[in-house]
Amino acid sequence: MNVENVTLESPIVVVGGGQAAASMIVKLRSLGDDRPVILLSDEPVAPYQRPNLSKKYLRGELALDDLMVRPQNWYAEHAVELRLGQKVEEIDRNAKSVRLADGSALTYGYLVFATGGEPRRLPAAIGGDLAGVYTLRDVADADVLAPLFTAGKRLLIVGGGYIGLEAAAVAAQSGMDVVLIEMADRILQRVAARETSDYIRALHQEHGVRILENTQLARIVGEDGVASHAELATGEKIAVDFVIVGTGIAPRTELAEQAGLTIDGGIAVDASCRSSDPAILAAGDCASFVWQGRRIRLESVQNATDQGEAVACTLAGQEVDYQPVPWFWSDQFDMKLQIAGLNTGFTHNVTRPGTREHAMSVWYYHDDKLLAVDAMNDAKSFMTAKRLLQKGLSPEPDFVSDPDSDLKSLLKG
């Protein structure tokens, strides 16, 4: 195997080309670190932001250039080598080398995993490999799907999480006949309280989306290898022109596992984003870290950005203790959902009506401690909650639920 010595000083090699990778590189350069950097991505395009793939990009309201974290020429101007369309086959930790699919290899001083996640697919046994059955994870997926979003088409979405619901909203706005099935008792059951689920279900139903909860897919049936209809466990058959599977992602940890790194719900990293090998760091959807006494993995652009920057700080010798205040967002129809914190382990919640029509927020508590807030069309509640969480403050639930109370007063003093 021919190992390429890129420079006299072995470069920082980044495996993966998403938000975490780009954020790490931009931050590293802003800190004055001018070591050579090589980014290896199996996608043919420079790092871009994924959230709008299922929103404005799918609707044709944004071009690919609008999604770029930095223009492609930025990387060359900052001595970053982009190697796009390059699949990494193996990591040799002893030799500190990376082997590529074309047989070439290069050495690294430090290695950063920013490999993201892989969408879960339906098993082939129930039609998952039929033409017309898609996932929506990268720009190539969106480019295939966008021309299909035309009035009158029949779309089945499998999975009632945020990706599935966002795609359903775009499809309904395009005049399509949309059915969404969710095997759990309600949409968003894993991530939101019943009040949030009820709000979003009603929103979709008002726009003509048919939502079937507590519903199991039996199989997708094809004609000439192309999906034609779905059979549900109830026996109902639903004619389809195509199917989108939105059942979540799994962290891409295969290379890290093969290299013998510790895996714990993702590539396990410490507070400085180092893996079990101090020369290898990780950030974004592929990495798990300890937060408030438990190991978690966050799938959000906020985490990819902030954790990528934390990796840069570690590489530049300015280590930080990565302890984020998580936040998320989702656009569906004319509703913007903004989430601050994580509601895992909540014991109760209260709702607060917003000052705008169709605005409300759901506040999650564990006993007396505020954990998180879902804000629907209620940016004021979101921003207040985010600042409260940053300060470690927990307002009384009765105060929050009183529509006449002044949330801003909680931040005074």
N, C-alpha and C positions, 0 to 999 in steps of 0.2 A: 504494500500500500504506500503510495506516494504522499507523504505529509508535507503540506505547503507551509513554509515559514514566511508569513506575510511580511513581517518586519523583524528587526532585531529585537524589538519588544513585542512579545506575543499579545495579540489583540484581545479586547473584550468581545466575545462572540455571543450574539443574541439569537436564540432559536425561537422563531415565532414573529409574526409581523402585524400584530394588532395594537390596540390602544396602550396596553402595558409596555410593550416594547418601545413604541414611539415616545411615550411619556418618560421612560427611563433615559432614553438617549437625549432628548431635549433638555431634561434636567441636568444630566451629566455635563453637557456642554455649557449650560448656564452657570455651573459651579466652577468652570475654568479647567475641567479635566479634558486634556487634548489627546489622551491615548487613542490609538486606532480602534475603531469599532466596526465590526462586520455583522450585518443583520441577515439572517437566513430565513426566508419565508417560502413555504410551499405554494403560496398564492402568487399570481403574476403581477400584482399591483402593490404599490407602496402602502404603508399602514394607513388605515382609515377607521372612522368611527362607525360602529355597528348599529347603535340604537335606531337610527333613522332608516335602516334597511326595511323595517316592517312598517314604516310610517311614510314620511315624505318621499323617500327614494322610490318606494314601491308605487306611490301615486304619480311619480314622474315630476314631482315638484323640486327635486334636488338632483343635480348631476353628480357623477362620481367625484369630480374635482372638489365639489362642495363638501364631501365627506372626509377629505384628506386631513390627517392630523397636521401635517406640514406638506407644502408642495414638494414634489419629488426632487427638484433641484436643490432644496434646502439641505438634503443629506450630503450631496457632493460638496456643497459649499462649506459644510461643517465636518469634512473628513470622515464621513460615515459611508461605508461601502454597502450598498444594497445588493444582495444576491437573491433575486426574485425567482419564483418557480423552482426553488431548490429544496428538495426533500432530504432531510437528515435521516440517515439509517442507523447510526450507532454513535454512542459516546464512549470513549476510552479514557476513564478517569486517571489511570496510571500514566498514560502518555500525554494526558491533557490534550486530546485530539477529538475532532468531530469528523466522522466519515459521511460523505454525501452519497446520494443514490447513483451519481455518475462515476463512483469509484474514487474520486479525489477526496482529500482530507486536508484539514488545517488545524494548527495548534491554537490553543487559547491560554491566556493568562487567567482570565475569569470567564465563566460561562453563565449566561442568564437564560432560564427557561421562562418564556412568555407564550406558551403553546396553546393557551385558551382551552376551549371545550369542544366536544364533538356532539352534534345533535343525536338524540336517541331516535332510532328508526323502528318501524314495525318489522316484526319477523317475516322472513320470506314465506313461511308456512301460511301466513294469513294475508298474503298479497303485498307485502312491503316492498318487493322488488319489481312490481309492475310499473310500466311507464305511466306517468300521470300521478304518481305518488311522490310528493316532494317534502323536503324540509326547508327551513328558512333560517340560515345561519350566516352565510357570507354573500358577497356581492354577486358571485356567480349564480347562487340560488335566486337572488332577487332579479337578476337579469333574465333568467329563464321564466320566472313567474310573472313579471310585470306585463308582458304582452297578453297573458291569459286573463287578466283582470278586465273583462269587458262585460257590458250589460247582457243579462240573460244567461250567463254561464252558471252552472250549478257546482258549488264548492262545498266540500265536506272538510271540516277542520276537526282533527282528533287532538283533544287536549284543551282544557279551559284555563291555561296560564296566561301570562301577559303576552307572549308572542302570538299564541293562537287568537286571543281577543283583539290584539292590534291588527292582525291580518283580517280578521272577521270584519272589523270596522272599515278598513280600506275597501274590502270586497263589497260590503253593503253600500258604501258610498259610490261605488262603481256601477250599481244597479244589478248586482249579482244575487242569485238565490243561495243563501248561506245557511248551512246547518252546522252547529258546533256540538260535539258530544264530549262529555266529561264523565269518567268512570267514578269519580268521587261523588259524595252527596251534593256538592255544590262547586261552582267554579271558584278558583282561587282558595280552595279550602286549606291548602298547605301554608299559605302565606298571608291570609287576611281574615279578619273577623266576618261574621255573618252579615253585619251591617254594610261592610264594603262590598261583599259579594252581591247582596241584594240590590245595592245602588247600581252596580255595573251591569248586572243581569237585566234590570229594568231598562237601562240605557240602550242596551243592544236590542232588546225586544221592541222598544219604541221605533227602532230603525229597521225592523223586519228580520233580524237574525233569529233563527230558531235554535234555542239552546236546550239540549237534552242532558240533564244531569243524572247521576246514578245509572249511567248507561254504558254498557260494555260493547265494544266493537267485536263482532265475531270474525269477520274477514272482509277484505276488499276483493271483489270478483272482477276479472278482466275479460275482455273480448279481443282476441288477437294480440294478447300481451299488454293491452292498455286498460287501465281501470275504467269500469263502466258503472258499477254500483257497489254500495256497501251493504253488508248484512249485519244487523245488530243482534245482540243476544236475545232481544225481545222478539225476534222474528221479523221485524220491520226491514224493508229494503228501501234504500235511498239511492236514486239515480244520481250519478256524479259526472262532471266533465274532468275534474281533477280533485286531488286530495292534498291537504297540507297537514303534516304531522308536527304538532307542537307539544311534545311530551318532555321537554327539558333537555339538558345536556349532561354529558359526563366529562370530567376533567381529562385532558389529554396528558396522561402520565406515562405512556408506554416506554418512551425513551428513558425517562428517569428511573422507572422500575428496572429496565434492562441494565442500567448503569449501577444498580444497587443502592439507590438513594432511598431514604425512609419515605414511605407513602402512608398517609393517614387522612383519608378523605380527600386527598390531593397531595401534591409534593409538599411535605412538611417543612416549614421554615420557622426560624426563630423570630424574635422581635426586630432583628435587623435584616430580615428577609434572606438569611443564609439557610441553605439546606443542610443535610447531615454531612455534606462535603463543603468545607468552608470556601472552596474555590468556585462553588456553584450556588447561584441565587435563583429565586423564582418570584414571580408576581402575576397577579391577575386571576382569571378563572381557574387556572391549573394549580394554584397554591393554596394551602391551608395554613392557618396561623392561630395563635392563642389570643382570644379576645374575651375579656371579662371572665377569665378562668376556664374557658372551654375552647376547644379547637373548632374553628369554623372555616368555611370557604364562601366568599362573597362573589356573586355573579352580577357585577354592575360596572358601568363605565367609571363611576366614582372610585371604586376600589382599584380598578385597573390603572387609573391615572395616579392615584395617591400612592399605591403600593409600588408602582413603577418608579415614581419619584423617590420613594424610600430606598429602593435598591440603588439608585444613583447616589444617594447620600452615603450609603454604606461603601460603595465602590470608591467614592471620593474621600473617604476617611472622615465623614461627618455623620456618623451613625445616629439614627433616631429610633425611638421606641414606637413602632407602628401600632397605633391604637386609634382607628378611625371612628368617626361618627357616621355610620352608613346612611346613605340616602339614595333614592331611586326615583324614577319618573316613568310615566306612561301616558301617551296621547291616544285617546279613542273618541272618535267623532269630535264634538266640541268640548269634550271633558279632558282636563289635565289632572292626572293623579300624581301627587308628589308624596313621597314617603320618607320620613326621617326616622332613623333608628331601626332596631330589629324587635319584632314582637314575640320572638320565641320565648315560651314559658310564661306568657301573660296569664294572670288569674282572673282579670275582669277588664272591661273597657267601658268607656262612656262616649257619647256622641255630642257634637256641638254643631248647631246650624250655622252656616256661613252668612255673610252679609249680602251676598249675591244670590240670585235665583239659581237653584240647583247646586248650591254650594254646601258642603258639610265636611266635618272631619271626625275621625274616629281615634280616640286616645287610649293607648294600651298601658296597663299597669300590672306589675307584679307586687301584690300587696299595696304598699304606699309608694312604690318607685315607678316613675314614668319610664317606659321602655321605648315606645315608638308612637308615631302618629301617621295615619293615612289622611291626606287632605285632597278632597275632590273639588276642583275649581275654587280653591281656598288658599291662595298663596300666602296670605297673612298668617294663617294658623300654621302652615308649614314652616315659614321662616321663624316664627316665634318658638315652635317646638324644637326646631333644629338648634337654636341658640340655648334653649333650656337644657337640652341634652348635652350640649358642649360644656355647659356650666355645671352639670350634675344636679340640676334643680328639678323638683317634682311638685307641681302644683296640686292642690286638693282636687279630686275628681268633681266634687260638687261645684267648685268655682269654675272649672273648665266647662262643665255641661250647662252652666247658666248663660244664656245668650246675651244677657245684659252686662256680664262681667268684662272687664278690660284686660285682655291677655297681655298687652304691652306693659301693664303695671307690674307684671311678674318679673320683668327684666330690669326694673329700676332699683337703684341702690347698690 
